[in-house]
Amino acid sequence: MLFKTVCLVGTLALAVSAAEDSATEREKALLDRIEQLEGDYVNQRLYTNSLPGYTYGGAWYVRYQILPKLAIAGRGEYMADRAGLFSGTSQVLREATLTTEYRFGEGFLTRLEWRRDFSNQPYFLTDTLGLLRKEQSTAEVGLVWWFGAKQGAW
């Protein structure tokens, strides 16, 4: 056998909402929360008798609907890419992301996001050619517009 890949993926999701008759609209919005945990493992061999290259990691996602038009979210991820299968470099990658979301109306929202990435190896580009560093920050503004029959959360 020339090529063998084993992948295991697991996801656990949890959604929490206030009971319809026991809370005010503001309390319902504060209690609307979605959480998700994810785990991944990949083992790859070029040949049956070659050493395996493996990657494992996980992620945690949480989103709170604070007000009917306003939500905040967070995400954390970890990936041990021991053979550089995904990133091209043997390293451990971590990231943390914070997002705010504002819905202007049905079919249009904006997201503001800040993300921080970390590695145990110099991996991220800098302004200096050939110089890499172990961390980077990213900020973005996203505008989302949709139309059609889809209603509610995506």
PAZAPA-4460 file (N, C-alpha, C; in steps of 0.05 Angstrom, whole numbers, plus 32768, in hexadecimal, padded with zeros to 4 digits):
% residues 154
    n_x    n_y    n_z   ca_x   ca_y   ca_z    c_x    c_y    c_z   seq   type   mol
   8011   7FE8   8000   8000   8000   8000   8012   8019   8000     1      M     A
   800D   802B   7FEE   801D   8043   7FEC   8015   805A   7FFE     2      L     A
   7FFB   805B   8004   7FF2   8073   8012   7FDC   806B   8025     3      F     A
   7FDE   8074   803E   7FCA   806E   8052   7FC4   8086   8064     4      K     A
   7FAB   808D   8066   7FA3   80A4   8077   7F8C   809B   8089     5      T     A
   7F8F   80A1   80A3   7F7A   809B   80B6   7F71   80B6   80C2     6      V     A
   7F57   80BB   80C1   7F4C   80D4   80CB   7F36   80CE   80E0     7      C     A
   7F37   80DA   80F6   7F22   80D9   810A   7F19   80F5   8111     8      L     A
   7EFF   80FA   8110   7EF5   8115   8116   7EDD   8111   8129     9      V     A
   7EDC   8121   813E   7EC5   8120   8150   7EBC   813C   8156    10      G     A
   7EA2   8140   8158   7E96   815A   815E   7E80   8156   8172    11      T     A
   7E7F   8168   8186   7E6A   8169   819A   7E5F   8185   819A    12      L     A
   7E45   8188   8196   7E39   81A3   8196   7E24   81A5   81AC    13      A     A
   7E21   81BD   81B7   7E0E   81C2   81CC   7E01   81DD   81C7    14      L     A
   7DE7   81DE   81C7   7DD8   81F7   81C4   7DC7   81FB   81DD    15      A     A
   7DC8   8212   81E9   7DB9   8219   8201   7DA8   8231   81FB    16      V     A
   7D8E   822F   8201   7D7C   8245   81FE   7D6A   8247   8217    17      S     A
   7D5F   825F   821C   7D4D   8263   8232   7D32   8257   822B    18      A     A
   7D24   824D   823F   7D08   8243   823A   7CF7   825B   8232    19      A     A
   7CE4   8257   8220   7CD3   826C   8216   7CC3   827B   822B    20      E     A
   7CB9   826C   823F   7CA7   8278   8252   7CB5   8282   826C    21      D     A
   7CD0   827E   826E   7CDD   8284   8287   7CEF   829C   8286    22      S     A
   7CF1   82AA   8270   7D05   82C0   826E   7CFA   82D6   825D    23      A     A
   7D05   82EE   8263   7CFF   8305   8252   7D0F   8303   8238    24      T     A
   7D09   8315   8225   7D17   8314   820C   7D35   8318   8210    25      E     A
   7D3D   832A   8221   7D5A   832F   8226   7D67   8316   8233    26      R     A
   7D59   830A   8246   7D64   82F2   8253   7D66   82DB   823F    27      E     A
   7D52   82D9   822D   7D54   82C4   8218   7D6C   82C8   8206    28      K     A
   7D71   82E1   81FF   7D87   82E7   81ED   7DA2   82E1   81FB    29      A     A
   7DA4   82E8   8215   7DBD   82E3   8224   7DC2   82C5   8227    30      L     A
   7DAD   82B5   8228   7DB0   8299   822D   7DB3   8289   8213    31      L     A
   7DAF   8295   81FC   7DB3   8287   81E3   7DD1   8283   81DE    32      D     A
   7DDA   826A   81DF   7DF6   8264   81DD   7DFA   824B   81CD    33      R     A
   7E0E   824B   81BD   7E15   8233   81AE   7E32   822D   81B3    34      I     A
   7E38   8214   81BB   7E53   820C   81C0   7E59   81F3   81AF    35      E     A
   7E72   81F0   81A7   7E79   81D9   8197   7E96   81D2   819D    36      Q     A
   7E9B   81B8   81A1   7EB6   81AD   81A4   7EBC   819B   818D    37      L     A
   7ED5   819C   8184   7EDC   818B   816D   7EF8   817F   8172    38      E     A
   7EFC   8166   816A   7F15   8159   816C   7F1C   814C   8152    39      G     A
   7F36   814D   814A   7F3E   8141   8131   7F59   8132   8135    40      D     A
   7F5C   811D   8126   7F75   810D   8126   7F79   8103   8109    41      Y     A
   7F91   8107   80FE   7F98   80FD   80E4   7FB3   80F0   80E6    42      V     A
   7FB5   80D7   80DB   7FCD   80C8   80DB   7FD2   80C0   80BE    43      N     A
   7FE9   80C7   80B3   7FEE   80C2   8097   8009   80B5   8093    44      Q     A
   800A   80A0   8082   8024   8093   807B   8026   8093   805D    45      R     A
   803E   8099   8053   8043   8098   8037   8044   807C   802D    46      L     A
   8051   806A   803C   8052   804D   8036   804A   803E   804F    47      Y     A
   8042   8026   804C   8039   8016   8063   804E   8014   8079    48      T     A
   8067   8012   8072   807C   800F   8086   808A   8029   808D    49      N     A
   8080   8040   8083   808D   805A   808A   8082   8064   80A4    50      S     A
   8091   8076   80B0   8088   8083   80C9   806F   8094   80C4    51      L     A
   805D   8095   80D7   8045   80A5   80D2   8049   80C3   80D7    52      P     A
   803B   80D2   80C8   803A   80EF   80CD   801E   80F3   80D9    53      G     A
   801C   8100   80EF   8002   8103   80FB   7FFD   8120   8104    54      Y     A
   7FE3   8126   8105   7FDA   8140   810E   7FC2   813B   8120    55      T     A
   7FC0   814A   8135   7FA8   8149   8146   7FA3   8164   8151    56      Y     A
   7F8A   8169   8158   7F83   8183   8163   7F66   8184   816B    57      G     A
   7F5D   819C   8172   7F42   81A0   817A   7F3A   81BD   8179    58      G     A
   7F21   81C2   817D   7F17   81DD   817C   7EFF   81DF   818F    59      A     A
   7EFB   81F8   8199   7EE4   81FE   81AA   7ED8   8218   819F    60      W     A
   7EBE   8217   819A   7EAF   822E   8190   7E99   8235   81A3    61      Y     A
   7E94   824F   81A7   7E7D   8257   81B7   7E72   8271   81AB    62      V     A
   7E57   8273   81AC   7E4A   828B   81A1   7E33   8292   81B3    63      R     A
   7E31   82AB   81BB   7E1C   82B5   81CC   7E0C   82CA   81BC    64      Y     A
   7DF2   82C7   81BC   7DE0   82DB   81B0   7DD9   82EE   81C7    65      Q     A
   7DE6   8306   81C9   7DE2   8318   81DF   7DC8   8327   81DC    66      I     A
   7DC3   8332   81C5   7DAA   8340   81BE   7DA0   8334   81A4    67      L     A
   7D86   8339   819D   7D7D   832D   8184   7D8E   8334   816C    68      P     A
   7D9C   834B   816C   7DAC   8353   8155   7DCA   8351   815B    69      K     A
   7DD2   834A   8173   7DEF   834A   817B   7DF7   832F   8186    70      L     A
   7E0D   8325   817C   7E18   830C   8186   7E37   830E   8189    71      A     A
   7E42   82FF   819B   7E5F   82FD   819E   7E67   82DF   819C    72      I     A
   7E7F   82DA   8192   7E88   82BE   818F   7EA5   82BD   8196    73      A     A
   7EAE   82A5   819D   7ECA   82A0   81A2   7ED1   8284   8197    74      G     A
   7EEA   8281   8191   7EF4   8268   8186   7F11   8264   818F    75      R     A
   7F17   824C   8196   7F33   8244   819C   7F39   822B   818E    76      G     A
   7F51   8229   8182   7F59   8211   8174   7F76   8209   817B    77      E     A
   7F7B   81EF   8179   7F95   81E4   817F   7F9B   81CF   816A    78      Y     A
   7FB2   81CF   815E   7FBA   81BA   814B   7FD7   81B4   814E    79      M     A
   7FDD   819B   8153   7FF8   8190   8154   7FFE   8183   8139    80      A     A
   800C   8191   8128   8012   8188   810D   802E   817C   810C    81      D     A
   8030   8164   8117   804A   8158   811D   805B   8152   8104    82      R     A
   804F   814E   80ED   805F   8149   80D5   805B   815E   80C0    83      A     A
   804E   8174   80C7   8049   8189   80B4   8035   8181   809F    84      G     A
   8022   816F   80A5   800F   8166   8091   7FFD   817C   8087    85      L     A
   7FF5   818F   8098   7FE3   81A4   8091   7FF1   81BF   808D    86      F     A
   8005   81C5   809D   8012   81DF   809C   802C   81DF   808D    87      S     A
   8037   81C7   8087   8051   81C6   807A   8069   81C7   808D    88      G     A
   8064   81CB   80A7   8078   81CD   80BB   8070   81BE   80D4    89      T     A
   8082   81AE   80DF   807C   81A0   80F8   807A   81B5   810F    90      S     A
   8062   81B8   8119   805D   81CD   812D   8043   81C9   813C    91      Q     A
   803F   81D8   8151   8026   81D9   815F   801A   81F5   815A    92      V     A
   8002   81F6   8150   7FF4   820F   814A   7FDC   8213   815D    93      L     A
   7FD8   822B   8167   7FC1   8232   8177   7FB6   824C   816D    94      R     A
   7F9C   8251   8172   7F90   826A   816A   7F79   8270   817D    95      E     A
   7F74   828A   8180   7F5C   8294   818F   7F4F   82AA   817E    96      A     A
   7F35   82A9   817C   7F26   82BD   816C   7F0F   82C7   817C    97      T     A
   7F0A   82E1   817B   7EF3   82EE   8187   7EE3   82FC   8170    98      L     A
   7EC9   82F9   8170   7EB8   8304   815A   7EA0   8312   8166    99      T     A
   7E99   8329   815C   7E80   8336   8162   7E70   8337   8148   100      T     A
   7E56   8333   814A   7E45   8332   8133   7E2D   8344   8138   101      E     A
   7E27   8355   8124   7E0F   8366   8126   7DFE   8362   810E   102      Y     A
   7DE4   835C   8112   7DD2   8357   80FD   7DC2   8371   80F8   103      R     A
   7DC6   837E   80E1   7DB8   8397   80DA   7D9B   8392   80D3   104      F     A
   7D96   837C   80C7   7D7A   8375   80BF   7D7B   8358   80B4   105      G     A
   7D64   834E   80AD   7D63   8333   80A2   7D73   8332   8088   106      E     A
   7D87   8321   8087   7D97   831E   806F   7DB1   832E   806E   107      G     A
   7DB7   833E   8083   7DD0   834E   8083   7DDC   8350   809F   108      F     A
   7DF5   8349   80A1   7E03   834C   80BB   7E20   8353   80B6   109      L     A
   7E2D   835C   80CC   7E49   8362   80CB   7E57   8354   80E2   110      T     A
   7E70   834C   80DD   7E80   833E   80F2   7E9A   834D   80F4   111      R     A
   7EA2   8352   810D   7EBD   835C   8114   7ECC   8345   8122   112      L     A
   7EE4   833F   8118   7EF2   8328   8123   7F0F   832F   8129   113      E     A
   7F19   8325   813F   7F35   8327   8146   7F3F   830B   814C   114      W     A
   7F56   8304   8140   7F61   82E9   8142   7F7F   82EB   8149   115      R     A
   7F88   82D9   815B   7FA4   82D7   8162   7FAD   82BA   815D   116      R     A
   7FC2   82B7   814D   7FCE   829D   8147   7FE9   829A   8155   117      D     A
   7FEF   8281   815D   8008   827B   816B   8013   8261   8160   118      F     A
   802E   825F   8160   803C   8246   8158   8054   8243   816A   119      S     A
   805D   822A   816D   8076   8226   817D   808F   8228   816B   120      N     A
   808A   822E   8151   80A0   8232   813D   809C   824C   812F   121      Q     A
   80B1   825A   8127   80AD   8272   8116   809F   826A   80FC   122      P     A
   8087   8274   80F7   8077   826B   80E1   8068   8282   80D2   123      Y     A
   8062   8297   80E0   8052   82AD   80D4   8063   82C2   80C8   124      F     A
   805A   82CD   80B1   8069   82E1   80A3   806B   82FB   80B2   125      L     A
   8080   830A   80AC   8083   8325   80B7   8088   8339   80A0   126      T     A
   808C   8352   80A6   8093   8366   8092   80AF   8362   8086   127      D     A
   80C0   8353   8094   80DB   834F   808B   80DD   8334   807C   128      T     A
   80E7   8335   8064   80E9   831D   8053   80FB   8309   8061   129      L     A
   80F2   82F0   8063   8101   82DA   806F   80FF   82D8   808D   130      G     A
   80F3   82EC   809A   80F0   82EB   80B7   80D4   82E2   80BE   131      L     A
   80D2   82CD   80CE   80B9   82C2   80D7   80B7   82C6   80F5   132      L     A
   809E   82C6   80FF   809A   82C8   811C   8086   82B3   8125   133      R     A
   8083   82B0   8140   8073   829B   814B   8056   82A3   8150   134      K     A
   804E   82BB   814A   8032   82C4   814F   802A   82D9   813B   135      E     A
   8010   82DC   8138   8005   82F1   8127   7FE9   82F8   8130   136      Q     A
   7FE1   8311   812B   7FC5   8319   8130   7FB8   8322   8116   137      S     A
   7F9E   831D   8115   7F8F   8324   80FD   7F75   8331   8106   138      T     A
   7F6C   8346   80F9   7F52   8353   80FE   7F44   8355   80E3   139      A     A
   7F29   8351   80E4   7F1A   8353   80CC   7EFE   835E   80D1   140      E     A
   7EF3   8369   80BC   7ED7   8372   80BB   7ECA   8362   80A5   141      V     A
   7EB4   8355   80AB   7EA6   8346   8097   7E89   834F   8094   142      G     A
   7E80   8352   807C   7E64   8359   8076   7E58   8341   8068   143      L     A
   7E41   8338   8073   7E34   8320   8068   7E18   8328   8060   144      V     A
   7E11   8322   8047   7DF7   8327   803C   7DED   830D   8030   145      W     A
   7DD5   8305   8037   7DC9   82ED   802B   7DAC   82F2   8024   146      W     A
   7DA3   82E1   8012   7D87   82E3   8009   7D7E   82C6   8003   147      F     A
   7D64   82C3   8002   7D59   82A8   7FFD   7D47   82A0   8014   148      G     A
   7D42   8286   8015   7D2F   827C   8028   7D3B   8276   8043   149      A     A
   7D55   8275   8046   7D62   826F   8060   7D5B   8284   8075   150      K     A
   7D52   827B   808C   7D4B   828C   80A2   7D59   8283   80BB   151      Q     A
   7D5E   8295   80CE   7D6A   828E   80E8   7D88   828C   80E6   152      G     A
   7D94   827E   80FB   7DB1   827C   80FD   7DBC   8269   80E8   153      A     A
   7DD4   826E   80E0   7DE2   825E   80CC   7DF3   824A   80DA   154      W     A
***
